[in-house]
Amino acid sequence: MAAMPYTAAPDADEALRRVLAAAPIDPREPGVIYSNADGLFEVLAVVQPPKGGRQYLIRNLHTREVHATGAIWTSSDRVEKKAVA
C-alpha cells in the first residue's frame, strides 16, 4: 500500500504563520545580550520585512561594530542578559 501524500488544510499555512508570529522561537529583541562562537552581541533593533523573516541590528560588544544580520537562532546561541522592560 502506497503512502498518501500530505495535504494541509487550506488555512494551515496561515494558521502556522500566526502561531509563529505570536510566539517566536528566537528570543532576540531590543536590549537582549547574547553570545555565540562569533562573539558577544547586543540587539539594538528588530525589523520584520513584509516578505517575512527577521533582520536584527546588532552591536558586537568587543569591537563595538554595528551591523545587520538575518542569522537564525541556533542551539549554539545563548542569552546572556534579557531585555529590561
LINMO-V136600 format. One record per helix or strand of 3 or more residues. SS is the DSSP state (~ for helix, > for strand). FROM is the first residue (numbers start at 1). TO is the last residue. If there is no record, write none. Layout:
ss->SS from->FROM to->TO
ss->SS from->FROM to->TO
This chain:
ss->~ from->12 to->22
ss->> from->33 to->36
ss->> from->39 to->47
ss->> from->55 to->60
ss->> from->66 to->69
ss->> from->78 to->81
